[in-house]
Every structure is written in structure tokens, then in C-alpha cells.
Amino acid sequence: MAPTERDVGASPHEDLEAKELHEAVNKAVQHLTPSERRLFEMRQIEGLELDVIAKQTNIAKPSIKSIVSAARKKVFTEIKRLRT
């Protein structure tokens, strides 16, 4: 993976913190149901627009928004649990 502007010049502490956060997110995502995980990854990780996700999954945009929102809350809750 190519470094971003944010990565350039990061201290070893910042690098470690970023790595730990990345690992926590990956673990947290594993606690989602398969459908939550798929939609969360499409929206939050791949950055796809709702229209694109709706066409690819045949799920209504309001449902996608609701599922992704709930998945995001679950991921954040799990990250907090993992990091304490």
C-alpha cells in the first residue's frame, strides 16, 4: 500500500497506533452479519455511492443507509471494547 500524506513522517508511535486501529477495525467487522459486513465494506471501505450499492445488491437505499448505520455503531462499539 502506498503511503498517504498522513503516513509520511509519522512517528513510530503513530504508526503503531494506526496499525492497532486497523487491526481493531478488522476484528470488529468480523462481528457483523454477512449482509451487514458486505454493505459496510461497500460503503465505508470501498467508498461506493448508495446508488451503486443499491443497483449491485438490489436493496433499497433507505435500507442500505439503515443497515450501514447500525453496522457502523456495532463496529465502533466493538473497537471501544477491544481497545480498553
C-alpha positions as semicolon CSV with decimal commas, in nm:
position;residue;x (nm);y (nm);z (nm)
1;M;0,000;0,000;0,000
2;A;0,138;0,340;-0,096
3;P;0,188;0,589;0,185
4;T;-0,054;0,878;0,205
5;E;0,034;1,233;0,302
6;R;-0,079;1,149;0,652
7;D;0,158;0,849;0,667
8;V;0,465;1,043;0,554
9;G;0,670;1,145;0,854
10;A;0,450;0,962;1,104
11;S;0,627;0,877;1,426
12;P;0,677;0,513;1,527
13;H;0,410;0,567;1,795
14;E;0,162;0,696;1,535
15;D;0,246;0,405;1,305
16;L;0,180;0,157;1,584
17;E;-0,143;0,329;1,682
18;A;-0,265;0,327;1,320
19;K;-0,177;-0,042;1,287
20;E;-0,360;-0,128;1,611
21;L;-0,666;0,067;1,499
22;H;-0,664;-0,107;1,161
23;E;-0,647;-0,447;1,334
24;A;-0,928;-0,349;1,572
25;V;-1,149;-0,243;1,280
26;N;-1,081;-0,571;1,101
27;K;-1,172;-0,770;1,414
28;A;-1,480;-0,558;1,478
29;V;-1,608;-0,605;1,122
30;Q;-1,591;-0,982;1,173
31;H;-1,867;-0,946;1,436
32;L;-2,114;-0,820;1,176
33;T;-2,356;-1,047;0,997
34;P;-2,252;-1,133;0,640
35;S;-2,504;-0,888;0,492
36;E;-2,403;-0,609;0,733
37;R;-2,037;-0,674;0,658
38;R;-2,092;-0,667;0,282
39;L;-2,283;-0,337;0,288
40;F;-2,047;-0,180;0,547
41;E;-1,743;-0,269;0,336
42;M;-1,903;-0,145;0,015
43;R;-1,997;0,190;0,169
44;Q;-1,729;0,259;0,429
45;I;-1,424;0,083;0,290
46;E;-1,476;0,082;-0,086
47;G;-1,650;0,421;-0,073
48;L;-1,927;0,325;-0,313
49;E;-2,224;0,558;-0,351
50;L;-2,566;0,444;-0,231
51;D;-2,698;0,430;-0,588
52;V;-2,422;0,192;-0,691
53;I;-2,472;-0,030;-0,386
54;A;-2,848;-0,036;-0,446
55;K;-2,800;-0,146;-0,806
56;Q;-2,543;-0,412;-0,718
57;T;-2,738;-0,558;-0,425
58;N;-3,099;-0,486;-0,526
59;I;-3,154;-0,333;-0,181
60;A;-3,339;-0,002;-0,139
61;K;-3,123;0,299;-0,050
62;P;-3,307;0,371;0,279
63;S;-3,246;0,009;0,386
64;I;-2,879;0,035;0,296
65;K;-2,844;0,355;0,498
66;S;-3,012;0,193;0,797
67;I;-2,805;-0,126;0,780
68;V;-2,477;0,060;0,734
69;S;-2,558;0,296;1,020
70;A;-2,634;0,005;1,253
71;A;-2,321;-0,177;1,137
72;R;-2,110;0,134;1,197
73;K;-2,241;0,158;1,554
74;K;-2,161;-0,210;1,612
75;V;-1,809;-0,165;1,474
76;F;-1,740;0,142;1,689
77;T;-1,874;-0,034;1,999
78;E;-1,657;-0,337;1,931
79;I;-1,349;-0,121;1,868
80;K;-1,400;0,052;2,202
81;R;-1,431;-0,287;2,372
82;L;-1,117;-0,419;2,203
83;R;-0,910;-0,112;2,287
84;T;-0,992;-0,095;2,658
